[in-house]
Amino acid sequence: MIVIDIDKAKAITKDRLRAERAPLLAALDVQFQRALESGADTSAIVAEKNRLRDITKLADAATTLDELRAITVES
């Protein structure tokens, strides 16, 4: 019988999400800097960066493997 360690699965999912969000956060950093330089509103960029930072918290709330698989960095 195969036994799934949900805590280990959560850790793996968090690592996957961190890897997926890294280039997105880098691109948002560039957008944020350009917005600051031009005096544009940065609130949408900040909100998206916060959403990406908080995405790993969704893994903590998951209780099944299907829930963990469903978590993606795409909005």
Stockholm file with secondary structure:
# STOCKHOLM 1.0

chainA/1-75         MIVIDIDKAKAITKDRLRAERAPLLAALDVQFQRALESGADTSAIVAEKNRLRDITKLADAATTLDELRAITVES
#=GR chainA/1-75 SS CCCCCHHHHHHHHHHHHHHHHHHHHHHHHHHHHHHHHHTCCCHHHHHHHHHHHHTHHHHHHCCSHHHHHHCCSCC
#=GC SS_cons        CCCCCHHHHHHHHHHHHHHHHHHHHHHHHHHHHHHHHHTCCCHHHHHHHHHHHHTHHHHHHCCSHHHHHHCCSCC
//
